[in-house]
Amino acid sequence: MNLTDRTFNRLVLIALAIGFAALTAASAMALWTVSQNETHERLVEHTYEVGISIGQYQLLLERAEAARRGYLLDRSPRFEGVYTRAIKAVADKLDAIADLTSDNQDQRARVERLRALTRAQTAALDSSIALARAGNIEGALVEFNRDQSTRTLFAIRALSEEMVEGEGRLLAQRSRQQESSLLQLYYVLGGAGVLVLLVGFGSAWAIRRYTTDLTTARDRLNLLNTDLEGAVQARTSQLQRANDEIQRFAYIVSHDLRSPLVNIMGFTAELQAASGILSTALDRIEDAQPDLIDPAARLAVKEDLPEAVGFIRSSTQKMDRLINAILRLSREGRRTLTPELLPMDRVMAEIIATFEQQLTARQADVVVAGKLPDVVSDRVAVDQILSNLIENAIKYGRTDGTGEVRVSGERHGNAVSFAVTDNGRGIAPGDHERVFDLFRRSGSQDQPGEGLGLAHVRALAYRLGGTVTIDSALGEGSTFRLTLPVTYSEREAHA
């Protein structure tokens, strides 16, 4: 089965993704198993703690019994102190056992029974101790021989053993759970280890294959790049020749178009003069012999002919402007660029000064925000680009006296950008690229122009190695951004 590189790469990525997903799941399972093991371990420790507490409780209770007997024999304060401390410790230990077994209903019942037996045992012990303390040794011995403390103590032992057996059963159960979780952990870790090996081997194999392919591709690329510089230069030369041919063709075509256009304009002038003569002759005939004038002839001479001549004249004038614009574009395309250091603050001030009359007429203003970065580029081209952008901003700005054009600039590494922002009517997003096409305009055509300005701007910016972009929305103004290299290089501009 033959696999394309794209299919193979996709399969490798899918396999690695599945492997890493399985490894992630195994890791999560291992963490969960470790958590379960820790829980079981805590339960086992808790069971041991309950058993130890019950043993300590029994020891304390028997210590209290032994201290009572010692006190009854020689009434030593030492035995009384041991008794008092043991009785208090018995109560505290019983409370601790109750807290430890609060989650076990059976053990809670046993603790309550144990608490009742402890109270009975403590009461019997306290009674004989009180008699002995009062000096009634005979009465204390009688009380000792008569009380049920021994039976109670045996009952406490039996109940304590029952509790220990219950904890033993829990210990066995929890030990089995702990062993099971440990075994499960071993299985999970073993599976994760296998997955790690598989993913590692798969990754190593894929990396080796990719490395081999990259080495092969690099060798081929080096072979292709051996004469790449010469090929680029040859191609650049061809493109330059083609561009020169296009410029010459545009010049020749537009120049040759002017000859018939001049003839049309001349004959139009003659038609207009003849129309005037005919109109005058018609007026004389109409004054002398009104019946000789046909209404259709009068309408043709007085209205149709002047209107047709007017249409022809306006169309030829528009064509003349378009041809002149194409000639200007052709001349600019053939002009040799001369880079020089441009102090942009001074350049911008000179540009703004040329629009003083338009700004006054529209009651608008141009504001330069901060210092503009200097560039090394062609003075004429930069002047034309920024002049055109500012002129458009003024032309399509507000006419209510609140129009404002804001010019700013900043440097980004080896490039600078100049932004011309207005608060005018804006341009719809769908027309953002169309406004840079030849003879294309956006919005209502209420301003003079042929639709060549922005096309000229983008062409000049490209010749300088830069770009012109737009950010605008209807009713929200427009921002045209010119980006240029800090230093113009003819080689980089046409790369």
Order of alpha helices (4+ residues) and beta strands (2+ residues): alpha-alpha-alpha-alpha-alpha-alpha-alpha-alpha-beta-alpha-alpha-beta-beta-alpha-beta-beta-alpha-beta-beta-alpha
